[in-house]
Amino acid sequence: MKKIPDKVRQAILSLLEERRESDGGYALVTDEDMVRFHAVMDALIVEKWGSDADGDRPMQYKLIDRTKYWPMHFDPVLYAHPGCSEQERREAFRERLANLQSAAEDVDRHLRVDEMKE
């Protein structure tokens, strides 16, 4: 098995320095936890794939602190690139539309709940 690179290992150990447990709800997530988790993900991505000539990486992730934010309303959408078939292009646009509908329904639901509280 390949040795875990020091940068990846150090990022993981830093994240795991302090364990937190649930008291019935979510365990505490701090801003520093988020920074450290991003460091782990960045170190893994760089180690596995590196970057292109512009410094961009081929892998992107989104990390959501559920103690502060709602879950994401959408799923990744495939590129509708010039080489794809008409069916693939239509499916990519259907996925975008589903994402928009999901986000709009969530916003509408929350606005209605807020109005009911008034």
Rosetta blueprint (number, residue, H / E / L):
1 M L
2 K L
3 K L
4 I L
5 P L
6 D H
7 K H
8 V H
9 R H
10 Q H
11 A H
12 I H
13 L H
14 S H
15 L H
16 L L
17 E L
18 E L
19 R L
20 R L
21 E L
22 S L
23 D L
24 G L
25 G L
26 Y L
27 A L
28 L L
29 V L
30 T L
31 D H
32 E H
33 D H
34 M H
35 V H
36 R H
37 F H
38 H H
39 A H
40 V H
41 M H
42 D H
43 A H
44 L H
45 I H
46 V H
47 E H
48 K H
49 W H
50 G L
51 S L
52 D L
53 A L
54 D L
55 G L
56 D L
57 R L
58 P L
59 M L
60 Q L
61 Y L
62 K L
63 L L
64 I L
65 D L
66 R L
67 T L
68 K L
69 Y L
70 W L
71 P L
72 M L
73 H L
74 F L
75 D L
76 P L
77 V L
78 L L
79 Y L
80 A L
81 H L
82 P L
83 G L
84 C L
85 S L
86 E H
87 Q H
88 E H
89 R H
90 R H
91 E H
92 A H
93 F H
94 R H
95 E H
96 R H
97 L H
98 A H
99 N H
100 L H
101 Q H
102 S H
103 A H
104 A H
105 E H
106 D H
107 V H
108 D H
109 R H
110 H H
111 L H
112 R H
113 V H
114 D H
115 E H
116 M H
117 K H
118 E L
